[in-house]
Amino acid sequence: MTATTTTVAVLGLGPMGVALARALAAGGSRVRVWNRTPRTLAEHGLADVERDGSPAPIELADDPAAAVAGADLVVVCVRDHTASRALLETVAPHLDGAVLVNVSTGSPDQATRSARHAEALGVRYVTGAVMVPTPMVGTDDCLVLYAGEEDDVTVATAALTPLGGTADVVGSDHAVPPVLDLAMLDIYFAGMYAFMHAAALVGRQGVTPARFLPYAQAITETLNGSLPGLAASATERTYRTGDARLGMCLAFQEHILTASEEAGVPSELPALMRDASRRAERAHGSGIDWDVVAEELLGPR
């Protein structure tokens, strides 16, 4: 199977579904799409896709069954796993052995239930997770995770080559792609909120976000350099390097909380960090590394 002879059906035309359809069409696949809310291709932003300087035709189907009929691969990208399981029941009789890749967002348990539901319906099923924002789909920076039976994943990754970047096969456990996706978003959203909180804090002293940005980027690089050590601490569950003592870090966090309160900036985030450090200090003492806060997160050894 090659991208130039592959027909891919994309079910669900939210921003990510549209990005997937555009990348597949531009990359040489025959693309057929369907969306629950009827709109034209132009309204979906799919009327101007080009391939090698020429228009790349995309077919808009009237219903899910028509969309998947004769497709080599089906991609489901809808709002959640409740919607995807209902859609799965609709299209299962019409797949004719085609592999279905579900990239709908959800929890690990929801993804596992969807995979079991697909198995009960006799569907060749792969769980996927698109790990980048929509502008990166179809570029070298794209990253998609896949889990499922080896033969099915092989079909899926070959057909979805036009998405570009890296296809990371994580095994057969359908819970792994969504948990990695949500874990990355956990860091991403926490980091974005931390930046906005810090920008508000310095703003109270007349420092603009633009002026603060280089300092924020510098501390982000420092954090990036700290991650391998944190990963080692969480793996080995030893916290005795002496690089960042808990008592010292707790003092910093108290100052951040005080400054936030003085500036009238919402203090829930610094309070959360301070309180976690306080609990760790009560349990382990102040001379241990700050990383020991992981103990209440990791659970029993």
C-alpha positions, -999 to +999 in steps of 0.1 A: +000+000+000+013+034-009+001+069-002-007+075-039-031+045-041-046+047-006-081+058+001-085+072+036-118+081+052-117+108+079-148+108+101-151+140+122-141+174+109-132+194+139-099+213+137-078+181+140-099+161+116-096+189+090-058+190+095-055+153+090-077+154+059-056+183+044-023+166+051-035+133+036-049+149+005-018+171+000+004+140+005-012+119-023-040+100-006-075+098-019-096+113+009-132+109+017-146+128+047-178+130+068-189+152+096-219+149+119-229+186+113-234+190+075-212+217+059-196+222+025-160+215+019-154+252+017-170+257+051-148+230+065-117+246+050-111+217+026-118+233-008-083+248-013-060+218-007-033+214-033-010+186-043+020+194-064+005+227-074-028+213-085-061+209-066-063+178-045-099+166-046-116+156-014-149+138-015-176+148+010-198+118+020-234+122+031-232+096+059-205+075+077-213+043+058-208+060+024-175+076+037-159+042+047-172+022+017-142+009-002-117+028+020-083+012+028-081+030+061-106+048+083-096+076+108-121+085+135-115+119+151-145+130+171-151+147+204-148+118+227-150+080+230-187+079+236-192+095+202-165+073+186-181+041+199-215+050+185-198+058+152-179+025+153-212+006+156-225+025+125-195+018+103-184-016+114-207-035+089-192-015+061-155-017+067-149-049+048-116-056+067-103-021+066-083-009+096-098+018+117-076+042+136-093+061+165-075+093+174-104+107+195-092+122+228-101+104+260-087+087+291-068+055+291-098+035+304-120+050+278-096+041+250-093+005+264-131+002+264-133+014+228-107-011+217-127-039+234-159-027+218-141-028+184-129-063+190-164-074+198-176-059+165-148-077+146-131-045+136-094-042+129-086-014+154-057+009+162-056+035+189-038+067+179-029+099+195-018+130+175+007+147+199+010+180+181-011+211+174-030+212+141-004+234+123+022+207+127+002+180+111+017+172+077+051+186+087+084+170+099+074+180+134+043+158+135+042+130+161+015+103+162+014+074+186-001+041+176-011+010+196-027-022+184-020-055+168+012-054+148-003-061+114-030-035+119-005-009+131+017-016+101-012-009+077-021+023+096+013+038+097+019+031+060-014+047+050-008+077+073+027+085+061+015+118+046+010+131+081+048+134+082+071+135+111+074+105+134+050+075+138+058+061+172+045+025+177+041+020+215+029-016+215-004-034+218-018-017+250-045+007+238-041+027+271-006+039+263-012+065+235-039+084+254-020+084+287+011+097+270-009+123+252-026+135+284+007+135+303+023+157+278-007+181+279-005+180+317+030+196+314+019+218+286-011+234+302+006+237+336+035+254+319+013+278+300-006+287+331+026+292+350+039+316+324+007+336+325+008+337+363+044+348+362+037+374+336+009+388+358+033+388+388+060+408+370+034+430+354+024+444+388+059+459+388+057+474+353+075+446+335+058+438+302+053+402+290+076+409+261+104+420+284+098+390+307+098+365+278+136+360+276+137+352+313+109+328+310+126+311+281+158+308+301+142+292+331+123+268+307+157+257+294+169+251+329+138+230+336+145+210+304+180+203+318+164+192+351+140+167+337+165+137+333+173+140+370+137+142+380+130+111+358+158+093+375+145+103+410+110+090+401+125+058+388+149+050+416+129+068+443+160+081+459+163+117+468+198+124+481+218+142+454+218+175+474+212+195+443+179+212+455+172+207+492+135+206+501+139+233+528+155+257+504+129+251+477+101+255+502+115+289+512+114+300+476+078+288+472+068+307+503+082+339+487+064+333+455+031+328+474+037+360+494+045+380+463+014+367+445-008+376+475+008+411+478+003+417+440-033+405+441-025+377+416-045+345+421-023+323+443-038+288+438-008+275+418+020+287+441-001+275+471-005+241+456+033+238+451+040+252+486+015+228+502+030+198+484+064+208+497+051+212+532+036+178+532+069+163+520+088+182+546+066+168+574+070+133+560+107+133+551+125+163+567+139+194+551+174+181+542+162+157+515+159+167+478+128+186+467+121+157+443+108+137+472+074+154+466+070+126+440+064+101+468+028+111+474+022+110+437+038+077+429+021+057+456+033+026+474+067+012+464 
